[in-house]
C-alpha cells in the first residue's frame, strides 16, 4: 500500500471520493454530500488535502487531512494533522460525527506507516466505534495511540417501533411524560418540509427558537457564527432535493412548539439540531413532542434508525432504545514534551478536584 496527496480542489477529488463511498457507504458525514459542502465553505487558508490510499494502482481508502503547527500551554509545540476536520475550533463546531475512512478499512498501525514526513500528532475526532478496526490504546513504532474520550450515541431501532409502537418501547415514566405533554399541547400539527422553500422556512424558525433558548441560558447558541448558518443554508439548498435533509416543525394554536433539523442517509435519520419553544407549563415538553413525532414519521417511512448523535444527556437516554459509542482519539509521537504536558494536565485536574471537594465540605453538602 502507498498514500498520495491531492489538493482538495483538484478536479479528480469528487470521483475518487464518490467511488469509494458508493463501494462501501457508511454515514452522511462522510458522504460526498457533506464533504462537498464542507470544502465549498471552508476558507482557502484552512483547506485540507485529500489523502488517497492505494493498493497497487487502485484507490481503496481516502480521507481529508489538514496539517498545521500548534502551541498548547504556551510551550508545547506540535506539528499536528487533523482527520476529516480542519483543527480550527470555530470551523469544527459543525461536529462531524461517525467519522472514519471512506472506502476500505485500514488499521491505525498501517495508517501510521503510510503517513510520510515529520509530524507529531494525528487527531481523530468522533470516530465511529469500528473505525480503523476499533481504536485502542497501544504503542506502535515510536507513536502512542490514545483514546481521549468515548461518548455514547443513543438511537431508536425503528423496526421495533413498527412492530410494537414507539411509546411501548419507552420506560414507564418517560411514556407518561410524553402522553402528558401531548395532552398539554392540545391539537398540534406536524409539518414536514416538502420543498426547498418550506425547508428553509422551518430551518429559519428552528434557528430562531434555538438561539432564543441558548441566549436565555447565557450561551451564544450554535448559530451565533454566521459561517455556521451559511454552511447549513447552502447544505439545504444543495441536498434537500436529494431527500437527504429533513425539517420538521410542530405548532399549536398558540404558536411554535419546536423544530428539528435532521439528515437522512441510507435508512438512518440523524438528529442534528433542534429549536424548542419555552413554556411555563413544565409538563409541556417540546423536545419529547418533537422527537416522538419525528421518530414515528421515520418509522412509517421505513427507515432503520433514528440517531440522536453524540451526547449522554438524559433526554436522549430516555427516548432511545439502544446505544453505541463515538471515540475521540489521537496518535502522538513519543516525545518528552508530551509527557510533560500530560503531567501538567494531571496536576491541574487534581487541583480542580481538590477545590471541588473543599467547596462541597465548606457548604456542608
Buried (B, 14 or more C-beta within 10 A) or exposed (E): BEBBBBEBEEEEBBEBBBBBBEEEEBBBBBBBBBBBBBBEBBEEEBBBBBBBBBEEEEBBBBBBBBBEEBEBEEEBEBBBBBBBBBBBEEBBBBBBBBBBBBBBBBEBBBBBBBBEEEBBBBBBBBBBBEBBEEBEEEEBEEBBBBBEEBBBBBBBBBEBBBEEEBBEBBEEEBBEBBBBBBEBBEEBEBBBBEEBEBBBBBBBBBBBBBBBBBEEEEEEBBBBBEEBBEBBBBBBBBBBEEEBBBBBBBBBEEEBBBBBBBBBBEEBBBBBBBBBBEBEEEEBBBBBBBBBBBBBBBBEEEBBBBBBBBBEEEBBBBBBBEEBBBBBBBBBBEBEBBEEBEEBEEEEEEEEEEEEEEEEEEEEE
